[in-house]
Amino acid sequence: MSNQQATELCSETTEIPFIGRKLESLDDIPREIADRRLHVEFGEFIAPEKSETVRNIPDVLETPEEFSESAKKVGLEDTRGILGWSTDLEAPAHVLKGDVGREIATLIHEDLHRFTHPETMRKMHENPALCDTYEGITEYLTQQAAEGLHGHEPGECYPEQVESARQLAAEVGEIELRKYFFQHEMADEVGKALKRYTEEAKIEKTA
């Protein structure tokens, strides 16, 4: 680890007061940084009981071989290009080991999936046209929490979907988008915008 990376890790752990969890392995460091960044950025929208669940069922960082085997158990046969995956709040996300900055950003992304309100996730996944929109919103929020993170290169994941999410946020407002994502408080503006995205996607498919 370079001195620059060490300094980055030290500075990250001072973003919010230490809350008493013991760091027992090197994998705990990126998990802790991801957790703190998430709560600095979105803490007011995340229910405390959900935070405790994610902390009590921590995400798993895996070697490529371990990652591939874990993915097969949930039906993901091909993990090429996949950095992480998650199923629900009550199960740990699985993240591919690699560069620390990438690990942290992926942990943030996957924990955002775990923190998504179940009804929001259901609504987004029941309509195939909105699945990409959901990933774009998740990565858009990831970039906000990972801003300035050493080793993280924004724009590598879901660039087109992130741009759509950015336009959605500009239209409905950052706070409304966050409330919808984390709490399923669906403002009329969000619903109308998502419906329009769905209709536009249908038109593009038939064009």
N, C-alpha and C positions, 0 to 999 in steps of 0.2 A: 504494500500500500504506500502510495506516495505521500509526502508531507501535505500536499495540497488536499488529497482525499481525506487525510486524517483531520485536518483543520475543518473541512466541510462537515464531517460527521460530528465533530465536537460542537460546531456552531448550530447544527440542526437540533441537537439534543437540548439546547437551551431556549428553543422557541417558546415552550410553555413549561411551567413548573413540573419537575419530576413528580410522578404520582405514585411512586412506591413499588413499581414492578421490578423484580430482580432480573438483570440481564444474565442469562446463563450460557449463551452460545453466541457465536458471531452472527448467526442468522437473526438473533433478536435485535441486532442493531438496525438493519434496514426496516424490519417490522416496526420498531419503535419510532423511527423517523417518519415512516409513512403514516402511522397512527397520529402522531403529533401534528403533522402537516394537515391531515384531514380535519382534525378537530380545531386547529387554528382557523382554517378557512370555512368550515361548514358546521362547527360544533353547535351553533344555535338551532340548526335544523335536524340534528340527529338525536333521537330519543336515547337517554342515558342507558336504558336496559339493552338497547341494541349495541351500544358501545361496549358494554360489559360482555355481551355474548361474543363479539368479535375478539375481544381481548382474552376471553377464557377459552376460545376455540381458535387459536392463532393460525394464520396461513402457513402453508408448507412451501419451503424453497427446495427445489429438487434439481439434481443433475439431469442432463438430457435423457439418460436411460430411465431414471426414476419417473421423470415427467411423462415420458411416452407410455410407460406401464400404467401409471395412474390414469392417464387419459383414456386408455383402452377400456378400463373398468367402467367408464361412463359412456362408452360408445364413440369416443373420438379416436379413430384409427390413424389419422394422418395429422401430426402436430407440426408439420413444416410451416414456419411463419407465425406460429402461435406462441406467445410469451407467457400467457396465463389463462386460467379458466376457473370458473366458480359455478356452483349450482344454487345455493341458497344461504340465508343467514346462518343456519344451524350447522353448516359444513364448512371446513376450511377451504379457502381458495388454494390453487396450486400454481406456483410461479417458477418459471425456468431460471436457474442460477446463471449469472453472467456478470456484466458490469454492474457495480453497486447502484449507480444512478438509474440504470434501466430497471433493476430489481425494485427499487423504491417506487418508481413511477408505475410499474406494473402492479405492485401491491396496492397502491392508491386506487388504480383503475378497478382492480378486482374487489377491493373493499367497498368501492362505490356501488358495485353491483350488489354486494351483500347488504348495503344500507338502503338500496332502493325500496321504496314502499311497495309491498306485494301487489297492491291494486294497480299502481303505476306500471310495474313490470308486466302484469297480466295484460293490461290494455295495450302496451307496446308490442307484446309478443303475439297477441291474438290476431293482429293485423300484420301480415308479412311486409307490407309497404313501410311499416314504422320500425321494423327491427334495426335497419341501418341507422335510422334517426336516433334510436335509443343508444346505440353504440357511439354515435357521434356526440350526443349529449354527455355520455359518460366520459369520453375522452376529452371533451371540452372542459368539463369540470376537473378532470385529472390534470390538465395543463395549468389550471388556476392554482391547484394545490402544489404542483411541482415547479412552479415558476422560480427560476434562479437556481434550481437544484443542480449541483455539479454532476456532470456526466449525462444529464438528461437532454435529449434533442427533441424539442416539440415539433410536431408536424410529420413524424414518421408513421404514426398509426391513424388510420381513418381520416386522411386529410380532407376529402370531399365532404364526408359526413360531419366533421368538425366545423367546416365552414357553414354548412346548413344549420348546425346547432348555434353557431355564433349569430347567424341571421335571425334565428328564432328568438334568442335571448335579447337581441336588439329590438325585436318587435314587441315581445310580451313583457320584457324586463327581467333582469337577473334574479331578483328576489322571487318573482312569481315562478320562474323556471325552477329555482331551487326548492320552493315549497311544493311544487308538483312532483319533482323527482323524489324528494325525501319523505314528504308527508301526504302526498296525493291531495293536496288542497288545490283543486283544479279551477283556476280562474277561467272565466269565459274566454278571455283572449287566448289562453293556451289551447283550450279545446278547439277553438275556431282555427287557429294556426295549424294544429296537428291534422285536423280534418282536411284543410287545404293541401297539406303535404301529401296526404293519402290520395286525394283526387289527382294531384299533379303526377304522382307516381303511376297511377292507373293510365293516365293519358300517355305518359312516356312509354309504357309497356306496349300500348296498342298502336303507337305511332309507327 
